[in-house]
């Protein structure tokens, strides 16, 4: 009986305590120049830390991730094809590779791969 009452009290008080702790931790301290400046190995930054992000760099990263995931998918498929040839699996792999190759060709034609 007492255990149920204690657990009920704790479960009702725990969210309140966690919210108070989060509010205490996230409170902004006194804003001064040293705390607001970005840290770059002790040197004063030469340019603004809020520079616009290069879309070319973003597209290259996405392209790298796509082909990195492709290799992680294709390697186990190669091992299963070595055990025995399953034509359904072979057609699935070929379709997957054709989609990736056409996507790479599309990016190449549109000039996404050229660093301007």
RAURZI-V526162 format. One record per helix or strand of 2 or more residues. SS is the DSSP state (h for helix, s for strand). FROM is the first residue (numbers start at 1). LEN is the number of residues. If there is no record, write none. Layout:
ss | from | len
SS | FROM | LEN
SS | FROM | LEN
This chain:
ss | from | len
h | 2 | 25
h | 33 | 4
h | 55 | 29
h | 87 | 23
